[in-house]
Amino acid sequence: MGGIGTGSAFTENLRALAARHLKMRLIHDVAEPEISVTLFGQKLGMPVLAAPIGGVSFNMGGRISEADYIQAVLSGCKNMGTLGGTGDGAPDFIHETAFAAIRDVGGSGIPFIKPWAEAELFEKLDAAAATGAPAVGMDVDAAGLITLRLMGRPVSPKGPDALRKIIERVPRPMIIKGVMTPADARLAAAAGAAGIVVSNHGGRVLDGTPGVASVLPEVAKAVRGRLTVLAAGGVRSGGDVLKLLALGADAVLIGRPISVAAVGWLKDGGVQYLEKIRSELITAMILTGSPNLAAIDGSILHETGEATL
């Protein structure tokens, strides 16, 4: 679950967020910020979703089963009025339990599929769409996962034509996760994606990549108004959520901390963690004079250079 190689891609996510400072403003009348957002036809109570993580049952010590974990995440997110992402991988029980859990919560989740070879990919995409989920994702950044390579599983990047074919097949809005450049963002938009996730896969696939907060502004600017921009990487507080929104994200995904909360205390752990993030986001919006999500932009940030962690 840690970062690859030196771990720099993981720590850069944290460093890039720490380098952005919020402008504290208190001479205003913002007392009750509005934090709801509509994504892929769903009105959510907060601009925070659980990132898709699969294999927690063995990647985090085997304390709980995969089914218990993903049920905890999805039901906790639904309880908080938002959506949880589900992961994919090897062995098959990862996606099978994810699809079953999404059906169990009435389609209140977003399944993400890895960029497998075509036959397996299409089979899984069809099954993902059949869960009733409001959108389906593919984490192209998983093409570099060492764990899958060691298992001999054929995952690979997808070219523009292949991506268009994939998106056209899925009868749901399609989200492409793992976009870190304006060029890839434009290609995803041109292929028909409904959304992207700006993500370096939590620093788990390529050492030496920049932090998400560093690249997000130019990526978001490249496709603003064309698709939904989500961001994931290093978020540990409601203030971090606010920073990514100010840098151009429409909503934010949180991964490892929600996994830790769910492994530790199942649904209640996820709910308590999301309640913490929600409370911190509201406080940060009050203290920056941000009345609603539409009002959040780069003007609420200082940029003070690199931070030391």
Buried (B, 14 or more C-beta within 10 A) or exposed (E): BEBBEEEBBBBBBBBBBBBBBBEEEEEEEBEEBBBEBEBBEBEBBBBBBBBBBBBBBEBBEEEBEBBBBBBBBBBBBBBBBBBBBBBBBBEEBBBBBBBBBBBBBEBBBBBBBBBBEEEBBBEBBEBBBBBEBBBBBBBBBBBBBEEBEEEEBEBBEBEEEBBBBBBEEBEBBBBBBBBBEBEBBBBBBEBBBBBBBBBBBBBBBBBEBBBBBBBBBEBBEBBEEBBBBBBBBBBBBBBBBBBBBBBBBBBBBBBBBBBBBBBBBBBBBBBBBBBBBBEBBBBBBBBBBBBEBEBBEEEBBEEEEEEEE
